[in-house]
């Protein structure tokens, strides 16, 4: 779910930071509009939490896993974005105007929500892929056992199509010591047909 905070003029980054500092909820700044990001479904949150745990057990120094509270500044688009999880290698790098946003993720993870699917695989993906340090953008389904990985090529070019990993397969990510099993990710959350085990 997304809701916009309507202003009579385009919001500046200072306006955006003022809202972020006083709000209990996270917001993104997209084309001068402050957009609230609502919480996810039970399945969304369980999958995001499980994947975070799998990544934490495998991530290699000097890289670290970061929670959904990590904000990203997208210089090419002038936007502020959040993700469901990320990996940053070395110290986080901050733009001068925002000491809590970073510009140097190595991996970004998104768990799809029905209300955000077009953005997560559209403008948001393109925004985050514009960051030169990003090596993989991961899109995880919440209604079937499917993980998509967009991986930057050695030539620096992003493919239009992602690698698709389904039940019975594993997927690797940059900075992880070993691959993650799709079934391990979804076990106890979705059955093999994609039906929720949480209801």
C-alpha positions in Angstrom: 0.0 0.0 0.0 1.1 3.5 -0.8 -0.3 6.8 0.3 0.9 10.2 -0.7 1.3 13.2 1.6 -0.3 15.9 -0.6 1.5 19.2 -0.7 0.6 22.4 -2.6 4.2 22.4 -4.0 6.8 19.8 -4.7 8.5 18.7 -1.5 12.1 19.6 -1.1 14.5 17.1 0.5 14.4 19.2 3.7 10.6 18.8 3.7 11.0 15.1 3.3 13.5 14.7 6.1 11.2 16.8 8.4 8.4 14.3 7.7 10.7 11.3 8.2 12.0 12.6 11.6 8.5 13.1 13.1 6.6 10.2 11.6 6.2 6.6 13.0 6.1 5.3 9.4 8.7 5.3 6.6 8.3 7.4 3.5 9.9 7.6 0.1 10.5 10.8 -1.9 9.5 10.3 -5.5 9.5 13.3 -7.9 8.8 15.8 -5.2 6.0 13.7 -3.6 6.4 12.2 -0.2 5.0 8.7 -0.3 4.2 6.7 2.8 5.1 3.0 2.7 2.6 0.9 4.5 3.3 -2.4 6.3 3.2 -5.7 4.4 1.0 -8.7 4.7 1.8 -11.6 7.1 3.4 -13.5 4.3 5.4 -10.5 3.1 6.8 -9.9 6.5 7.5 -13.5 7.3 9.3 -14.0 3.9 11.4 -10.8 4.4 12.3 -11.9 7.9 13.3 -15.4 6.8 15.4 -14.2 3.9 17.1 -11.7 6.2 18.0 -14.6 8.5 19.3 -16.7 5.6 21.5 -13.8 4.4 22.9 -12.9 7.8 24.1 -16.5 8.2 26.0 -16.4 4.9 27.2 -12.8 4.4 30.9 -12.4 4.4 33.0 -9.6 5.9 33.4 -6.7 5.1 29.8 -6.9 4.1 26.7 -6.7 6.3 23.0 -7.2 6.0 20.8 -4.1 6.7 17.1 -4.1 7.7 14.3 -2.3 5.9 15.0 0.9 7.8 18.0 1.6 5.7 17.3 4.5 3.3 19.0 5.0 -0.1 19.6 8.2 -1.9 19.4 7.9 -5.7 21.4 10.7 -7.2 20.5 10.0 -10.8 16.7 10.4 -10.0 16.8 12.7 -7.0 14.8 10.1 -5.0 14.9 8.6 -1.6 14.0 4.9 -1.5 13.7 2.0 1.0 14.1 -1.7 0.4 13.0 -4.8 2.3 16.6 -5.7 2.9 20.1 -5.0 1.6 23.8 -5.8 1.8 26.4 -3.0 2.0 30.1 -3.8 1.8 32.4 -1.7 3.9 31.3 1.5 5.6 28.0 3.0 4.4 28.6 6.1 2.2 26.2 9.0 2.9 25.3 12.0 0.7 26.1 15.4 2.2 22.5 16.3 2.6 21.4 13.1 4.5 23.5 11.3 7.0 21.0 8.4 7.3 20.8 7.6 3.6 23.4 5.6 1.8 24.5 5.3 -1.8 26.5 2.2 -1.9 24.4 -1.0 -1.6 25.8 -4.2 -3.1 22.6 -6.2 -3.0 19.0 -4.9 -2.7 16.1 -7.3 -1.8 12.4 -6.6 -2.4 9.5 -8.9 -1.4 6.7 -8.2 -3.8 3.5 -6.7 -2.5 0.4 -6.6 -4.8 0.2 -2.8 -4.4 3.9 -2.2 -5.1 4.7 -4.9 -7.7 4.8 -2.5 -10.7 7.1 -0.1 -8.8 9.4 -2.8 -7.3 10.1 -4.3 -10.8 9.8 -1.0 -12.6 10.9 2.5 -11.5 12.3 1.4 -8.2 14.4 -1.3 -9.8 15.8 1.1 -12.3 16.4 3.7 -9.6 18.5 1.3 -7.5 20.2 -0.2 -10.5 21.5 3.3 -11.3 23.8 3.1 -8.1 27.2 2.1 -9.4 27.9 -0.3 -6.4 24.8 -2.4 -6.9 25.6 -5.9 -8.2 22.2 -7.7 -7.6 18.6 -6.7 -7.3 16.5 -9.5 -5.8 12.7 -9.8 -6.2 10.9 -12.3 -4.0 7.3 -13.4 -4.6 4.9 -13.6 -1.6 2.3 -15.8 -3.4 4.5 -18.5 -5.0 7.9 -20.1 -4.4 9.8 -17.8 -6.8 12.9 -15.7 -6.5 14.1 -13.5 -9.3 17.7 -12.1 -9.4 18.8 -9.3 -11.7 22.5 -9.4 -11.8 24.8 -6.7 -13.2 27.1 -8.1 -15.9 30.9 -7.8 -15.8 30.5 -5.1 -18.5 28.3 -3.1 -16.1 25.1 -3.7 -18.0 21.9 -4.9 -16.4 19.9 -7.6 -18.2 16.3 -7.0 -19.1 15.4 -10.5 -17.9 16.1 -11.8 -14.4 17.3 -15.3 -13.4 14.2 -17.1 -12.1 14.6 -19.6 -9.2 11.7 -21.8 -8.1 11.0 -24.6 -5.7 13.7 -27.2 -5.6 16.4 -24.8 -6.7 18.9 -22.5 -4.9 20.1 -19.0 -5.7 23.4 -17.3 -5.0 24.1 -13.7 -4.3 27.2 -11.6 -4.3 29.0 -11.6 -0.9 27.3 -14.7 0.4 29.4 -17.7 1.3 26.8 -20.2 0.1 23.6 -20.3 -1.9 20.1 -20.0 -0.4 17.5 -22.7 -1.0 14.2 -21.5 -2.4 12.4 -24.2 -0.4 14.1 -23.3 2.8 13.1 -19.7 2.3 9.4 -20.6 1.9 9.0 -23.6 4.2 6.5 -22.9 7.0 5.2 -19.8 5.0 3.9 -21.1 1.7 3.2 -24.6 0.6 4.5 -26.0 -2.7 1.4 -24.6 -4.6 2.0 -21.1 -3.1 -0.9 -21.3 -0.6 -0.3 -19.6 2.7 0.6 -21.7 5.8 0.0 -18.8 8.0 -3.8 -18.9 7.9 
